[in-house]
Amino acid sequence: MTYSFEEGEKTILGYKCKKAVGKLPDGTTYTVWYTPDLVPENRNFQYETRSLPGLTMEYEIENKNQKVTCTVSRISFSPVQASRFDLPKSGYRIMTYAESKGGK
C-alpha cells in the first residue's frame, strides 16, 4: 500500500489532521486523515495505515458507488487493565481453522 500526501487540513476531536491518499494494489484509492500529534507506540495498531506519521482519525473509501466513512469518535488515555488480556479459564474451546469453517 502506498500513500501520497496532499494539501488539506481538518480538525477531528480537537486534533489538526493532515490528508493522505492511499492506493491499494488493485488501484482503489481512499482518503485518510491522520494527526501527527498522536503517534501510536505500537505501529501495527492500525495495520493498513502504520506507515503514516501519526494516528489515523478518519478514512473514507468508495465501493460500488457507495462512500463509507469511519471517524474516531472518542479517544481515551486511561490505561487498560492487564486483566482484560487474560484468557478465560472456561467457556471456550480451541478449534482448528477447518473446524471453524464447518469442516473436520
C-alpha positions as CSV (number, residue, x, y, z in Angstrom):
1,M,0.0,0.0,0.0
2,T,1.3,3.4,-0.9
3,Y,0.4,6.8,0.3
4,S,0.6,10.3,-1.3
5,F,0.4,13.3,0.9
6,E,-1.9,16.1,-0.3
7,E,-2.8,19.6,0.7
8,G,-5.6,19.8,3.1
9,E,-6.2,20.1,6.8
10,K,-9.2,19.5,9.1
11,T,-9.8,19.2,12.8
12,I,-11.2,16.0,14.4
13,L,-11.7,15.8,18.1
14,G,-9.6,19.0,18.5
15,Y,-6.6,17.5,16.7
16,K,-5.3,19.0,13.5
17,C,-5.3,16.3,10.8
18,K,-3.4,16.0,7.6
19,K,-4.6,14.4,4.4
20,A,-3.1,11.3,2.7
21,V,-4.5,9.2,-0.2
22,G,-3.8,5.5,0.0
23,K,-3.6,3.3,-3.1
24,L,-4.3,-0.4,-3.0
25,P,-2.7,-2.9,-5.3
26,D,-5.9,-3.1,-7.4
27,G,-5.9,0.6,-8.0
28,T,-8.6,1.5,-5.5
29,T,-7.8,4.8,-3.6
30,Y,-9.1,6.0,-0.3
31,T,-8.6,9.2,1.8
32,V,-7.1,9.1,5.2
33,W,-7.0,11.9,7.7
34,Y,-4.3,11.5,10.4
35,T,-2.9,13.6,13.2
36,P,0.9,13.8,13.7
37,D,0.1,15.0,17.3
38,L,-0.7,11.4,18.3
39,V,1.7,8.6,17.3
40,P,0.8,5.1,18.4
41,E,3.6,3.3,20.3
42,N,2.5,0.1,18.6
43,R,2.7,0.9,14.9
44,N,0.7,-2.3,14.0
45,F,-2.3,-0.8,15.9
46,Q,-3.8,0.4,12.6
47,Y,-2.1,-2.1,10.3
48,E,-3.1,-0.5,7.0
49,T,-2.0,2.9,7.9
50,R,1.0,2.0,10.1
51,S,3.4,3.8,7.7
52,L,1.7,7.2,8.2
53,P,3.4,9.6,10.7
54,G,0.6,9.7,13.1
55,L,-2.8,8.3,14.3
56,T,-5.5,7.8,11.7
57,M,-8.5,9.7,12.7
58,E,-10.7,9.2,9.7
59,Y,-10.8,7.3,6.4
60,E,-13.2,7.1,3.6
61,I,-13.4,4.8,0.7
62,E,-15.8,4.3,-2.2
63,N,-17.0,0.9,-3.2
64,K,-19.5,0.3,-6.0
65,N,-20.9,3.9,-5.8
66,Q,-21.2,3.8,-2.0
67,K,-19.0,6.0,0.1
68,V,-18.1,4.7,3.6
69,T,-16.5,7.0,6.1
70,C,-15.2,5.9,9.5
71,T,-14.2,8.6,12.0
72,V,-12.7,8.3,15.5
73,S,-15.5,9.4,17.9
74,R,-13.5,9.3,21.2
75,I,-10.0,8.9,22.5
76,S,-9.2,7.7,26.0
77,F,-5.8,7.9,27.5
78,S,-6.8,5.8,30.5
79,P,-4.7,2.7,31.0
80,V,-6.3,-0.7,30.1
81,Q,-6.4,-3.1,33.0
82,A,-4.0,-6.0,32.4
83,S,-6.7,-8.5,33.4
84,R,-8.6,-7.6,30.2
85,F,-5.9,-9.5,28.3
86,D,-6.2,-12.7,30.4
87,L,-7.6,-15.8,28.7
88,P,-10.8,-17.0,30.3
89,K,-10.5,-20.2,32.4
90,S,-13.6,-21.8,30.9
91,G,-16.4,-21.2,28.4
92,Y,-14.4,-21.6,25.2
93,R,-12.8,-24.4,23.2
94,I,-9.8,-24.5,20.9
95,M,-10.6,-25.2,17.2
96,T,-8.6,-25.7,14.1
97,Y,-9.2,-23.4,11.2
98,A,-11.0,-26.2,9.3
99,E,-13.3,-26.8,12.3
100,S,-14.2,-23.1,12.4
101,K,-15.3,-23.3,8.8
102,G,-17.5,-26.3,9.4
103,G,-15.1,-29.0,8.2
104,K,-13.4,-31.6,10.3
